[in-house]
Amino acid sequence: MNKKIIWVKIITDNYYQVLFRLNSIGIVIYDNIIKDKYLLIKTNYEDYLRITKYLISYKVTIYKNAGIYLIKDIIKKYIVFIIGIIISVILLIVVNNLIFKIEVNSPKKEIQLLLKRELKKYNLDTLKLKKSHKKIEEIVEKILENNKDTLEWLEIKYDGLILVVNVTEKTKVKDEEVYEHCHVIATKDAKISSLNIYRGVALKEVNDYVNKGDIILSGDIMHNEEVKNLVCASGEVYGEVWYKVKVTIPLIENYIEYTGKNRYNFNIKINDNKYKILKSRIKNKKEEEISLYKLNDFEINLVKEKEYVTKVRELSEEEAYTKGINLALEKINLTLAEDEEIILKKVLKNTVNDSTIYLEVFIVTKENIGYVLVL
């Protein structure tokens, strides 16, 4: 039977005397290392027990295992990572022959659904085994034959783990719909800040105030107070729009603080779905992902789980005031398009009551207020 080999730590500054005494009683020493204030010797576990009985006046402890037992300790310590890597390798081998996503390159939902139904008939679906190139060609011919009134051309190919379907639909050319009579009306109460007329007659000017529903550009072409022609008015109309936003900010707020305790895990991401390999042992945590492997929409990630606790703190009135204004601006910004913006903000009311700050913020925006009303 193989003896368990270990490193033994002996607290001493008389290293050579200790080594001489151990040799004199027949202790097997495979190796030794002299450190400041202690001695390390490599021996077997049975001789370690003899040393503890013989060197009673010295502090003798097991420093670490050696040989195969050290390898076992390392494996035990990093078992989570080793298992994760093994599982990851196995999964990589398996998934290389699976379809994880079907991508139909067509803007029409009905064509996408049609092709996915057809592919499913021939066992081409997510998490199914890939088929040979020859088999794919046979499937393409069958799908085109079954849908000859709908599909003009079809190509099926693999892009990593994705099954890509390129399709050309048989379509009928439709006449472009043209409106003959339109007005441009205001969508909101506003003050007109800019006006670009493409067609029609302007009934309002820059700096005019308009109410929601007012006609800004008319499609009625007038002459001597009579309608001589009808057109579809068009143009760009921007206006200043006013808002009053009320926000409430508690002076007491919760925040998180990290404890410094971290755990590691692995996850597999397929498209937008994530599957964890190991059960998490932390209740309240933030997760950080480190990519280990990625191919198209398939990923294997190392996950760092950082434990946190929820605590409470008191905001100053100035902090709460700033937070309230930012919240009001954020509410308005969420409603604006890319070409629209906030041009003015002003606090109308600011009161504090029951550990809460109440703000009323006046906000002015520049927005596209024109809407084409077809008559």
ROBAGU-265651 format. One line per field, with one value per residue (C-alpha): residue number from 1; x, y, z. Coordinates in Angstrom, 2 decimals. Example, Ala and Ser with C-alpha at 12.3 -4.5 7.8 and 13.67 -1.06 7.14 Angstrom:
num: c(1, 2)
u: c(12.30, 13.67)
v: c(-4.50, -1.06)
w: c(7.80, 7.14)
end
This chain:
num: c(1, 2, 3, 4, 5, 6, 7, 8, 9, 10, 11, 12, 13, 14, 15, 16, 17, 18, 19, 20, 21, 22, 23, 24, 25, 26, 27, 28, 29, 30, 31, 32, 33, 34, 35, 36, 37, 38, 39, 40, 41, 42, 43, 44, 45, 46, 47, 48, 49, 50, 51, 52, 53, 54, 55, 56, 57, 58, 59, 60, 61, 62, 63, 64, 65, 66, 67, 68, 69, 70, 71, 72, 73, 74, 75, 76, 77, 78, 79, 80, 81, 82, 83, 84, 85, 86, 87, 88, 89, 90, 91, 92, 93, 94, 95, 96, 97, 98, 99, 100, 101, 102, 103, 104, 105, 106, 107, 108, 109, 110, 111, 112, 113, 114, 115, 116, 117, 118, 119, 120, 121, 122, 123, 124, 125, 126, 127, 128, 129, 130, 131, 132, 133, 134, 135, 136, 137, 138, 139, 140, 141, 142, 143, 144, 145, 146, 147, 148, 149, 150, 151, 152, 153, 154, 155, 156, 157, 158, 159, 160, 161, 162, 163, 164, 165, 166, 167, 168, 169, 170, 171, 172, 173, 174, 175, 176, 177, 178, 179, 180, 181, 182, 183, 184, 185, 186, 187, 188, 189, 190, 191, 192, 193, 194, 195, 196, 197, 198, 199, 200, 201, 202, 203, 204, 205, 206, 207, 208, 209, 210, 211, 212, 213, 214, 215, 216, 217, 218, 219, 220, 221, 222, 223, 224, 225, 226, 227, 228, 229, 230, 231, 232, 233, 234, 235, 236, 237, 238, 239, 240, 241, 242, 243, 244, 245, 246, 247, 248, 249, 250, 251, 252, 253, 254, 255, 256, 257, 258, 259, 260, 261, 262, 263, 264, 265, 266, 267, 268, 269, 270, 271, 272, 273, 274, 275, 276, 277, 278, 279, 280, 281, 282, 283, 284, 285, 286, 287, 288, 289, 290, 291, 292, 293, 294, 295, 296, 297, 298, 299, 300, 301, 302, 303, 304, 305, 306, 307, 308, 309, 310, 311, 312, 313, 314, 315, 316, 317, 318, 319, 320, 321, 322, 323, 324, 325, 326, 327, 328, 329, 330, 331, 332, 333, 334, 335, 336, 337, 338, 339, 340, 341, 342, 343, 344, 345, 346, 347, 348, 349, 350, 351, 352, 353, 354, 355, 356, 357, 358, 359, 360, 361, 362, 363, 364, 365, 366, 367, 368, 369, 370, 371, 372, 373, 374, 375)
u: c(0.00, 1.32, 2.03, 0.48, 3.19, 2.87, 4.81, 5.28, 5.90, 8.07, 8.41, 12.13, 15.23, 17.59, 17.00, 20.04, 19.66, 16.01, 17.05, 19.79, 17.34, 14.79, 17.45, 18.57, 15.10, 14.73, 12.29, 12.16, 12.83, 12.30, 13.04, 13.41, 13.09, 14.50, 12.42, 12.64, 11.55, 10.33, 11.40, 9.47, 10.13, 8.61, 7.75, 4.94, 1.90, 3.04, 6.37, 4.48, 2.67, 6.03, 7.42, 4.51, 5.26, 9.02, 9.24, 6.87, 8.40, 7.99, 4.85, 4.40, 1.59, 0.71, 1.63, 0.11, -0.21, 2.32, 2.37, -0.93, -2.63, -1.69, -3.27, -6.39, -6.50, -6.21, -8.97, -11.18, -10.56, -11.30, -13.91, -16.52, -14.26, -13.08, -16.66, -17.70, -14.87, -15.59, -19.28, -18.41, -16.18, -18.85, -21.47, -19.24, -18.90, -22.67, -23.84, -21.63, -24.10, -27.27, -29.40, -29.83, -31.61, -33.55, -33.22, -35.63, -34.58, -37.97, -39.62, -43.06, -44.18, -46.46, -43.54, -41.38, -44.11, -44.78, -41.15, -40.68, -43.74, -42.37, -38.93, -40.49, -42.14, -38.65, -37.29, -35.37, -36.04, -34.16, -32.24, -32.47, -29.51, -28.16, -28.79, -26.38, -26.05, -27.66, -30.64, -31.02, -31.23, -34.00, -35.94, -35.60, -37.12, -40.05, -40.81, -40.76, -43.04, -45.52, -45.57, -45.07, -47.74, -46.05, -42.29, -40.08, -36.66, -35.31, -31.87, -31.10, -27.59, -25.75, -23.93, -22.35, -25.23, -27.78, -29.91, -30.22, -33.12, -32.99, -36.21, -37.72, -41.50, -43.79, -45.39, -47.88, -46.97, -49.42, -50.08, -48.65, -51.38, -51.60, -53.72, -55.44, -56.65, -54.82, -54.29, -51.36, -52.78, -51.29, -50.96, -50.46, -50.99, -47.78, -46.03, -44.70, -40.89, -40.15, -42.21, -41.10, -43.83, -43.53, -47.09, -50.27, -51.12, -49.84, -52.62, -50.20, -46.80, -43.72, -44.39, -48.16, -49.84, -51.88, -54.21, -54.37, -56.32, -55.74, -54.96, -51.42, -51.05, -54.20, -54.73, -57.40, -56.01, -58.09, -58.63, -61.04, -62.31, -63.19, -61.58, -59.96, -57.94, -57.44, -53.96, -52.32, -50.56, -47.14, -44.34, -42.36, -43.76, -41.84, -43.23, -42.47, -44.53, -44.95, -45.11, -45.50, -43.98, -44.54, -41.99, -41.71, -38.30, -37.97, -35.03, -34.48, -33.38, -32.14, -28.77, -26.64, -23.21, -21.01, -19.79, -16.69, -18.00, -17.87, -18.81, -18.30, -20.69, -21.14, -24.03, -24.96, -26.70, -28.74, -30.28, -31.78, -32.20, -29.71, -29.19, -27.02, -24.89, -24.57, -27.03, -26.33, -25.46, -25.86, -29.30, -28.67, -26.13, -25.00, -23.58, -20.66, -20.09, -16.75, -17.10, -15.30, -16.69, -18.96, -20.27, -23.10, -25.99, -24.42, -22.23, -20.55, -19.77, -18.00, -20.29, -18.93, -21.63, -20.99, -22.96, -24.48, -26.60, -29.26, -28.70, -30.48, -29.10, -30.45, -30.16, -29.49, -32.14, -29.69, -29.12, -32.87, -33.50, -31.00, -32.36, -35.92, -35.01, -33.16, -36.14, -38.51, -36.22, -35.93, -39.73, -40.00, -36.96, -38.56, -41.40, -39.18, -37.96, -34.33, -34.95, -36.75, -35.18, -35.68, -34.88, -35.86, -36.45, -37.51, -38.57, -41.95, -42.46, -40.07, -41.42, -40.21, -42.67, -42.49, -38.94, -40.02, -39.22, -41.96, -41.02, -43.04, -40.83, -41.79, -40.24, -40.31, -39.50, -39.01, -41.18, -42.49, -46.18, -47.37, -49.71, -51.12, -54.91, -56.28, -59.70)
v: c(0.00, 3.43, 5.63, 9.07, 11.68, 15.05, 18.18, 18.70, 22.11, 22.31, 25.65, 26.02, 28.09, 25.17, 23.45, 21.17, 19.84, 18.88, 17.16, 15.25, 14.07, 12.95, 10.99, 9.37, 7.89, 6.67, 9.23, 9.03, 12.48, 12.81, 16.52, 19.50, 23.27, 25.71, 28.85, 31.75, 30.40, 27.05, 23.88, 21.98, 18.28, 15.91, 12.57, 10.02, 10.26, 7.39, 9.11, 12.39, 10.68, 9.51, 13.06, 14.50, 11.99, 12.48, 16.29, 17.14, 20.56, 21.70, 22.80, 20.22, 20.49, 19.19, 21.95, 20.40, 17.12, 16.04, 13.81, 12.28, 13.63, 17.19, 16.62, 15.30, 18.44, 20.68, 18.74, 18.99, 22.74, 23.47, 20.77, 23.33, 24.69, 21.25, 19.93, 23.07, 22.74, 19.03, 19.76, 22.63, 20.43, 17.72, 20.31, 21.78, 18.39, 17.82, 21.25, 21.42, 19.07, 20.77, 23.60, 26.33, 28.96, 29.23, 32.56, 33.23, 36.28, 37.70, 40.87, 39.22, 37.31, 35.04, 33.92, 33.29, 31.17, 29.31, 28.29, 27.30, 25.04, 23.51, 22.95, 21.27, 18.70, 17.54, 17.56, 20.82, 22.62, 24.08, 21.53, 19.00, 17.37, 19.00, 17.27, 16.68, 19.07, 16.53, 16.10, 19.90, 20.18, 17.57, 19.45, 22.74, 21.14, 19.72, 23.02, 24.93, 22.33, 22.53, 26.36, 27.18, 29.89, 31.64, 31.09, 31.98, 30.89, 29.23, 28.59, 26.75, 26.78, 26.53, 29.43, 27.80, 26.81, 28.83, 27.45, 30.37, 30.44, 32.91, 33.26, 35.22, 35.56, 35.69, 39.08, 41.15, 44.73, 47.04, 50.57, 53.06, 54.59, 58.32, 60.62, 63.42, 65.60, 66.08, 68.68, 68.90, 69.41, 69.99, 66.93, 69.01, 72.46, 74.29, 77.39, 76.90, 77.23, 76.18, 75.52, 73.94, 73.76, 71.13, 71.34, 73.15, 76.50, 77.63, 78.83, 79.40, 81.05, 80.69, 81.90, 81.29, 79.31, 76.30, 73.91, 70.20, 69.59, 73.03, 73.01, 74.29, 73.42, 73.22, 71.06, 73.50, 75.78, 78.97, 81.82, 84.68, 82.78, 79.75, 76.30, 75.91, 72.73, 69.97, 68.66, 66.55, 69.09, 68.11, 69.72, 69.72, 71.51, 71.81, 73.48, 74.30, 72.05, 72.64, 70.07, 70.20, 67.12, 66.29, 64.05, 62.73, 61.75, 60.12, 61.41, 57.83, 55.40, 51.85, 51.03, 47.93, 47.21, 44.33, 41.97, 40.79, 37.22, 35.87, 32.55, 31.20, 29.40, 28.60, 29.28, 28.34, 30.94, 29.84, 32.79, 34.82, 31.89, 31.17, 27.88, 27.69, 24.59, 24.71, 25.72, 29.18, 29.40, 33.18, 34.69, 38.39, 38.77, 40.72, 38.68, 39.38, 37.19, 36.26, 34.67, 31.32, 30.31, 31.98, 30.90, 32.98, 32.79, 30.01, 31.00, 29.40, 31.90, 31.89, 33.73, 35.65, 36.02, 38.96, 38.90, 42.14, 43.37, 46.07, 49.08, 52.36, 55.90, 59.44, 61.87, 65.53, 67.93, 69.01, 65.38, 64.69, 67.96, 66.99, 63.46, 64.78, 67.10, 64.31, 61.99, 64.61, 65.09, 61.34, 60.97, 63.52, 62.23, 58.79, 60.28, 62.18, 61.05, 61.40, 64.76, 66.19, 67.72, 69.50, 73.20, 74.55, 73.35, 75.30, 74.23, 75.78, 74.22, 72.70, 71.52, 69.06, 67.16, 63.87, 63.05, 63.52, 66.23, 67.27, 68.99, 70.46, 70.97, 73.06, 71.63, 72.97, 70.70, 71.09, 68.44, 67.49, 68.42, 67.96, 65.11, 64.37, 64.13, 62.35, 63.67)
w: c(0.00, -0.92, 2.07, 2.25, 1.60, 3.34, 4.18, 7.95, 9.51, 12.65, 14.44, 15.30, 14.61, 15.36, 12.03, 11.84, 15.38, 14.61, 11.36, 13.20, 15.89, 13.28, 11.39, 14.62, 15.26, 11.69, 10.31, 6.50, 5.08, 1.31, 1.22, 3.53, 3.22, 5.78, 6.29, 8.70, 12.15, 10.84, 9.06, 6.38, 5.88, 3.35, 4.94, 5.23, 7.49, 9.80, 10.48, 11.09, 13.97, 15.36, 15.10, 17.13, 19.91, 19.81, 19.44, 22.27, 22.96, 19.30, 17.49, 14.73, 12.15, 8.70, 6.22, 3.11, 1.26, -1.35, -4.41, -5.44, -2.32, -3.25, -6.66, -4.91, -2.74, -5.80, -7.55, -4.46, -4.16, -7.82, -8.42, -9.51, -12.26, -13.36, -13.60, -15.47, -17.99, -18.53, -19.06, -21.39, -23.56, -23.76, -24.67, -27.38, -28.99, -28.86, -29.96, -33.05, -34.71, -33.46, -34.85, -32.23, -34.28, -37.51, -39.29, -42.14, -44.14, -45.01, -43.71, -43.75, -40.66, -42.69, -44.90, -41.83, -40.20, -43.46, -43.90, -40.25, -40.52, -43.73, -42.18, -39.16, -41.46, -42.47, -38.88, -39.35, -36.09, -33.13, -31.05, -33.89, -35.65, -38.80, -42.13, -44.99, -47.92, -50.26, -47.95, -47.67, -51.47, -51.55, -48.86, -50.79, -53.91, -51.92, -50.18, -53.48, -55.09, -52.19, -52.28, -55.97, -55.90, -52.97, -53.21, -56.17, -54.84, -51.69, -50.21, -46.95, -45.50, -42.19, -40.55, -37.51, -35.24, -37.23, -40.05, -42.48, -44.93, -47.84, -49.76, -52.64, -52.57, -55.59, -55.26, -57.19, -57.86, -56.17, -57.23, -54.77, -52.67, -53.24, -51.09, -52.94, -50.07, -46.74, -44.05, -41.62, -38.15, -34.69, -32.47, -29.30, -27.83, -28.73, -30.01, -33.56, -33.60, -37.20, -40.32, -43.61, -46.28, -49.02, -50.35, -49.40, -47.85, -44.42, -42.13, -39.22, -38.92, -36.73, -33.13, -33.52, -30.74, -31.82, -30.08, -30.66, -33.90, -35.42, -39.17, -39.76, -43.46, -45.56, -48.63, -49.91, -52.61, -52.43, -54.86, -54.22, -51.17, -53.33, -53.28, -56.69, -56.07, -53.51, -52.69, -49.97, -47.78, -46.42, -44.44, -41.20, -38.20, -34.92, -31.86, -28.22, -25.95, -22.21, -19.42, -15.65, -14.03, -10.36, -8.63, -5.09, -3.65, -0.19, 1.86, 3.06, 0.33, 0.06, -1.52, -1.91, -0.46, -1.58, 1.16, -0.70, -0.80, -4.35, -5.92, -9.44, -11.74, -15.42, -17.77, -21.29, -23.43, -26.45, -28.31, -25.45, -23.03, -20.22, -18.37, -15.24, -14.80, -10.98, -8.28, -6.90, -3.20, -2.84, -2.28, -3.01, -5.81, -8.84, -11.70, -14.02, -17.08, -18.65, -22.08, -22.41, -25.80, -28.34, -31.70, -33.18, -30.66, -28.57, -25.59, -22.59, -19.82, -16.47, -14.03, -11.06, -8.38, -6.04, -2.78, -1.52, 1.36, 1.24, 3.49, 4.19, 3.99, 4.35, 1.44, 1.95, 0.61, -2.11, -3.23, -3.28, -5.17, -7.91, -8.07, -8.47, -11.37, -13.16, -12.71, -14.20, -17.20, -17.67, -17.75, -20.57, -22.49, -22.69, -24.77, -27.23, -30.64, -31.80, -33.46, -30.41, -27.30, -23.99, -24.33, -20.89, -17.33, -14.24, -10.72, -9.84, -6.41, -3.87, -0.51, 2.15, 4.33, 6.28, 5.12, 1.50, -1.03, -3.47, -6.73, -9.58, -12.64, -15.68, -18.86, -22.43, -25.36, -29.09, -30.80, -34.21, -33.83, -37.43, -38.40, -41.87, -41.71, -44.79, -45.85)
end
